[in-house]
Each structure stands twice: as C-alpha cells, then as structure tokens.
Amino acid sequence: MRENLLKKSVTLAGLVGFVMLTAACTSPEGLFGAHDITATPEKAKVEKKITVSQLTPTIVVGFPGGRASLSDMEKGRLLGFIDAQDIQFGESVEVEFPNHGGMGLNEQRFAEVAAFLQDRGFEVAPRVSAESEPNALRVYFVKYVATVDPSCQKGWYKPDGLGYENLPLPYMGCANAEALADMVANPRDLVDPSAADRALGERAAKAVEKYRSGSGGGAAAAPAN
C-alpha cells in the first residue's frame, strides 16, 4: 500500500511539474483559452476607414398628355424632393431627356423642368435616357454619403482579452474619422477633390499687397503729438 501511495505521489508531482513548465512557456491566453475580443494588430489601427457611397435619389415628374406645362401639384412634389434631399443652392441636378418619341414635346418638357429648377438656383444637366415613362420625366440628384468604419459604432469599450501587447484600443481613431466625416461639406471631396479656384488666391494676394503698400483707402492714422 505504501508503494502505491509513493507511485501516486510521483505521478502527481510529475503532472504538476508539466503544468508549471507549460505555464512558463505559454502566454495566459494559450494556457486558459484565447478570448474572442482582444487587442490585436488588426483591431488596433489608429487610422479608421471612411467609406464614401454614391446615391442617386430620383423623382418622376408627370405631365398631362400632349402638354408640356408643369401642374402646381408636380411643382409641389419637386419642391418636396428638393427639401427631402437637402439640395443646396448652386448644386447640380440632372433632368432626363428621352432620345425617342416626340422630340419637340420632350424638349419643351425638359425646358419647363429646367427653368423651374434654375429659377431656384440649381444647375441643370441633361441625362439622355433610352427608357422612359410616357408623359413623364425623371429628375436625378447625385449625392455622396460618408460613413465611418463599422467598428466605431460600438462606441467606447475595453477588450475583454488578457493581452499584454501594449497596443492601442480598437476604438482609437474613431473620433477623428467621425469628426472629419461630419465636417466635410461635400463627402465627394474625400474621393474626388474639387479643383482649387485660382481667383480666390489672386484676390487674397492683391488685398495683402494693397495693405502692405499703404494704399488700402482706409482712414489715415492721426499724427502723434
């Protein structure tokens, strides 16, 4: 019986020694099981991606058969479309121009819709279409929407993993990305920047030169006593 106890003690000691050796050679994650949420190089990037999507909301404007004038109801629907899409003054709106059927009538209808939009400060561009509805024209507005990396939608959180890599937390960089996406006037500029207006720089430079030369035209300074 004493021999059996000695064998069991030796076996138990060997098992404990093996566990201790394994613990010394592996990380806590490897010993106790990996966690699904932890700080990893892939999740710890400070730069968060901003995705710019192109959307094309459309409204169908109807006309009475054989006529080119816009009814008050259709004008109201167009104004509602403009408000719903938040189309700003000076932005471009596309109007369908069918390339088949009664061209004279289509031209008159296009001119009617274009004049209505231009009177409200919008630029109008034609969009040729081979498939169109009878007695109707479509109005398109191409807009861009910026969205931030989906991982940022979780908000502030701390990973549950037992990581000692000293990596940035997964939400780092979300505030900067969200602020940029909210501040940009036109998200299209993030993927296709607008050309700089050279005249703006020239006007600013002339104003500075005029100020430095003392010919600003302002009131002369009073002489010191």
Phi, psi and omega in degrees: 000321178297323178295321179296320179295320179295319179297318180295322179295317179296318179297317179295319179296321178295321179294317178297318179297321179295318179296318180297319179295319179295318180296326181286337185259355182234162178279165177302327180295319180290330182279318186255002180105135182287149177263147179289325182249111179207166179282113179237160179303327180290324183268354187256017179288130181286328179281120179256140185283137173249122181259129178252120181251143178259125179241149180228081174296145185224145174229141179261120180261124183265153178230149172296149182304126177076006182238157184246357184278147177272132177283162179298326179295317180291325176297319177296322178295321178296317178296322176296322177296317179298316180292319183295324181269358178055049179284124185271158179304131178090351180284160185269136177234136181259138179241132181296139175230097182297142180258025177214170181083200181289099186295322180298317179292320178297320178296319179294319179293318177300315180297323180296313180292318180298317180295321179298319181285319181294326178297339180257013171090018180254146173277140183242132177233138179282147173233111182288133182226135177271340180241115181218158178278149178292141178056040180203151173230146178259141177247128184245145172227114180271120179227162183239140181235131180258129177234147184265160178318128181304335180295338180284343182290345178288340183078196182287127176204158180248129180302148180275349185288160178264067183260139179240029184277352181057042179265155175299149179289155188301332184275356181298132181097348181293321182297316179296317181294317180292323178295319179295317180296327181280329186277329186297131183293318179229110181304341178299330181297340179288333181247335181216079185301143177289150179291140180291139178277109184296328183297328180297316179294322180295319179295319179295319180295320179295323179295320179293316179298319180295321179293316182291329181280352179079014178254039182287345179081006180277179180293136181291145180289143181290138181292146181285142180281000000 
